[in-house]
């Protein structure tokens, strides 16, 4: 399961929605990031790691982040 999280504050993430495929989560995260100019990430709940993140519609380095959702 791949979940899209929105950054509410530094280090605080809020669940937005979850998808069965990483591609669906990617499309959702980049679309939301572009339209709101916010920061979103895709979180793989199986491996408990962040697979990608977007800020203002552009992909940013996740630096191997892993955290509990």
C-alpha positions in Angstrom: 0.0 0.0 0.0 1.3 3.4 -1.0 0.1 6.4 1.0 0.3 10.1 0.2 1.2 12.3 3.1 1.0 16.1 3.3 3.5 18.1 5.4 1.6 20.0 8.0 4.6 21.4 9.8 8.3 20.5 10.0 8.5 16.8 10.7 4.7 16.4 10.9 2.9 14.5 8.1 -0.9 14.0 7.6 -2.4 11.1 5.7 -4.2 12.2 2.6 -5.0 9.0 0.8 -3.7 5.5 0.0 -3.3 3.6 -3.3 -2.6 0.0 -4.3 0.1 1.1 -6.8 3.1 3.4 -6.5 2.2 5.0 -9.8 -1.3 6.1 -8.6 0.3 7.5 -5.4 2.9 9.3 -7.5 0.3 11.0 -9.8 -1.8 12.0 -6.8 1.2 13.4 -4.8 2.7 15.4 -7.7 -0.8 16.8 -8.7 -1.6 17.9 -5.2 1.9 19.4 -4.7 1.6 21.4 -8.0 -1.9 22.6 -7.3 -1.4 23.6 -3.7 2.4 24.5 -3.9 2.8 22.3 -0.8 5.1 19.4 0.2 3.8 15.8 -0.3 5.5 12.4 0.0 4.7 8.9 -1.1 5.1 6.4 1.8 5.4 2.7 1.2 3.6 1.1 4.2 5.0 -2.4 3.4 8.6 -1.4 3.7 8.0 1.6 6.0 9.9 4.0 3.9 9.4 7.2 1.9 9.8 6.4 -1.9 9.6 10.0 -3.2 8.7 13.5 -2.2 7.5 16.7 -4.0 7.7 20.3 -3.1 5.9 22.9 -5.2 5.4 20.3 -7.9 9.1 19.3 -8.1 10.7 16.1 -6.9 13.0 16.6 -3.9 15.6 14.2 -2.4 14.1 12.1 0.4 17.6 11.1 1.8 16.5 7.6 2.8 13.9 8.9 5.2 11.9 6.2 7.0 9.4 6.8 9.7 6.2 5.4 11.1 3.2 6.9 9.5 
